[in-house]
Amino acid sequence: MNNFAILIPAAGSSTRMKGRDKLLEDVGGEPLLRRVVKRAIATGAQVFVTLPVGSPRLEVLADLAATTVLVADPETGMSASFRAIAPKLAKSIKALLVALPDMPEITGQDMALLLSAYAMFPDTPILRAATPDGTAGHPVVLPQWTFKDLPKLQGDMGPRDILKKHADKVALIPLTDDRAILDLDTPADWAKWRARA
């Protein structure tokens, strides 16, 4: 996994959580963000976490082997995380897996599966996790040839522009159940998920 990196874009402001920070919500006895970062680290890939300057989220990651990258302009949307990470990617990095931090059911095994699957393709496509019925979701694996587009991203859509631009080069990797599309953005989302879990 030395030639792979994982980005966890955690510089957002949780505006839909009515004053709560969704990434600090308790999941299994620890903050969600810490749980996601630990799962990413377990893959053996280099892990980057983008955070807003002065964020309390930094404290829950202090003892973990992940590289934190501070984002000066998080108000411009998720694209700010990609612009911040672009210069940090060494030339040896063949692909970047983007794991959204508000998806609690994505496991380290899921991330490792996507990275392993990427190594099996001879034509370096973009990989995207999906549900068993083919609904595209996350995580997404961006090959090195897309890195030149990262500094150009704008707004809050993350890598969506890259996915749209290169739609003919996207391959779907199905994961179990709905985990590839399950994200928790609102208190109602959290209540529903906790009731289900």
Order of alpha helices (4+ residues) and beta strands (2+ residues): beta-beta-beta-alpha-beta-beta-alpha-beta-alpha-beta-beta-alpha-beta-alpha
